Structures are given as C-alpha cells and as structure tokens.
C-alpha cells in the first residue's frame, strides 16, 4: 500500500523555485504550546480500524510535539497501558475516558466528552 500525498509537507519540505533570489529558511518554527487553561480538548472513544478493541482518543491539543508526548506519557502511566501521540492527538489503549477526563480537569485543561 502506498502512502497518499495530500500536501507538500508530506514530501518532506522539499521546495522548488525558479526565483534566483529565493532563500530557503532552515529554521524550524516551534509551535508554541498553549497553557492548560487555554487548551480545549475533546475525549473520544473509538473502535474503528482497531480489530474491535476500544481506544480513548484525546483531540485538540495545540502545541509542540515534545509537550504532546509528555502529556501522552503522563496519561499512559496513569492508566497503565500503551498508546501513542501524533498530529495533536493522544491515543490511549482501552476505555479510560472518565479517568483521563478527571486527571486533565485537575491539571487545568478544558475537556469535553464527545460521543456515547
């Protein structure tokens, strides 16, 4: 199966220009992480494409990847299960939505339940 290319970022940031004065900016811009009180997260339960197994998905995180991975590690440790973090989403194996919502609320995040 080949990976679908939906944007230029999927090509690895390659830029082609016929402009002789073009300067490639090598500085990567770090996305600034919003404080916990400014984050508006959503807690989902998902079974699709997981072989019937349930996963808790936290969507809406705004910030850099390091902070996302740090929060994901805290949630995985809290629940004692595995998971992953990428593209502003945290995926936790199993149905831990209520436990995660309680933890994030105590940490100061604004989180709402989405779906059943």
C-alpha positions as CSV (number, residue, x, y, z in Angstrom):
1,X,0.0,0.0,0.0
2,X,1.4,3.4,-0.9
3,X,1.1,6.5,1.3
4,X,-1.3,9.1,0.0
5,X,0.3,12.5,-0.5
6,X,-2.1,15.2,0.4
7,X,0.2,18.2,0.9
8,X,3.7,19.5,0.2
9,X,4.7,18.7,3.8
10,X,4.2,15.0,3.1
11,X,7.1,15.3,0.6
12,X,9.4,16.3,3.4
13,X,9.5,20.0,3.0
14,X,11.1,20.0,-0.5
15,X,10.8,23.3,-2.2
16,X,11.5,24.0,-5.9
17,X,11.7,27.6,-7.1
18,X,12.8,29.3,-10.3
19,X,13.4,32.5,-8.3
20,X,17.1,33.2,-8.2
21,X,16.7,35.3,-5.1
22,X,14.9,32.7,-3.1
23,X,16.4,31.8,0.3
24,X,15.5,28.6,1.9
25,X,14.6,29.1,5.6
26,X,16.3,26.3,7.6
27,X,15.0,27.5,10.9
28,X,12.1,25.3,12.1
29,X,9.3,27.2,13.7
30,X,8.3,25.6,17.0
31,X,4.6,25.8,17.6
32,X,4.0,27.5,20.9
33,X,2.2,25.3,23.4
34,X,-0.9,26.9,24.9
35,X,-1.3,26.8,28.7
36,X,-3.5,24.2,30.2
37,X,-6.3,26.7,30.8
38,X,-6.4,27.7,27.2
39,X,-6.5,24.2,25.7
40,X,-9.9,22.9,24.6
41,X,-9.6,19.1,24.4
42,X,-12.1,16.5,23.3
43,X,-12.3,13.0,24.7
44,X,-13.5,10.3,22.2
45,X,-14.0,6.6,22.3
46,X,-13.1,4.8,19.1
47,X,-13.4,1.2,17.8
48,X,-12.9,1.7,14.1
49,X,-9.9,0.1,12.4
50,X,-8.7,-1.4,15.7
51,X,-10.0,-5.0,15.4
52,X,-12.9,-4.3,17.7
53,X,-10.7,-3.0,20.5
54,X,-11.6,0.3,22.2
55,X,-9.2,3.2,22.3
56,X,-9.6,6.6,24.1
57,X,-8.6,9.5,21.9
58,X,-7.8,13.0,23.1
59,X,-8.1,15.5,20.3
60,X,-7.4,19.3,20.0
61,X,-4.0,19.7,21.7
62,X,-2.3,22.8,20.5
63,X,1.5,22.9,21.0
64,X,4.8,21.4,20.1
65,X,5.4,17.6,19.8
66,X,7.5,17.4,22.9
67,X,4.7,18.7,25.1
68,X,2.2,16.4,23.4
69,X,4.4,13.4,24.0
70,X,5.0,14.4,27.6
71,X,1.2,14.7,28.3
72,X,0.7,11.3,26.5
73,X,3.3,9.7,28.7
74,X,1.6,11.0,31.8
75,X,-1.8,9.6,30.6
76,X,-0.3,6.2,29.7
77,X,1.4,6.0,33.1
78,X,-1.9,7.0,34.8
79,X,-3.8,4.3,33.0
80,X,-1.0,1.7,33.0
81,X,-1.5,1.0,29.3
82,X,0.2,1.8,25.9
83,X,-0.7,4.4,23.4
84,X,0.8,7.0,21.0
85,X,0.8,10.7,20.3
86,X,1.0,12.4,16.9
87,X,-0.7,15.1,14.9
88,X,-2.3,16.8,18.0
89,X,-4.0,13.5,19.1
90,X,-3.2,11.2,22.0
91,X,-4.4,7.6,21.6
92,X,-4.7,5.5,24.8
93,X,-5.5,1.8,24.5
94,X,-8.7,0.9,26.3
95,X,-11.7,2.7,27.7
96,X,-10.2,5.2,30.2
97,X,-12.1,8.3,29.1
98,X,-13.6,9.1,32.6
99,X,-10.3,8.6,34.4
100,X,-8.4,10.7,31.8
101,X,-11.0,13.5,31.9
102,X,-10.8,13.7,35.7
103,X,-7.0,13.9,35.5
104,X,-7.0,16.6,32.8
105,X,-9.6,18.6,34.6
106,X,-7.5,18.6,37.8
107,X,-4.5,19.7,35.7
108,X,-6.5,22.7,34.5
109,X,-7.4,21.6,31.0
110,X,-10.9,22.3,29.5
111,X,-12.1,18.9,28.2
112,X,-15.4,17.7,27.0
113,X,-16.9,14.3,26.3
114,X,-17.7,13.6,22.6
115,X,-19.8,10.7,21.6
116,X,-21.6,8.0,23.6
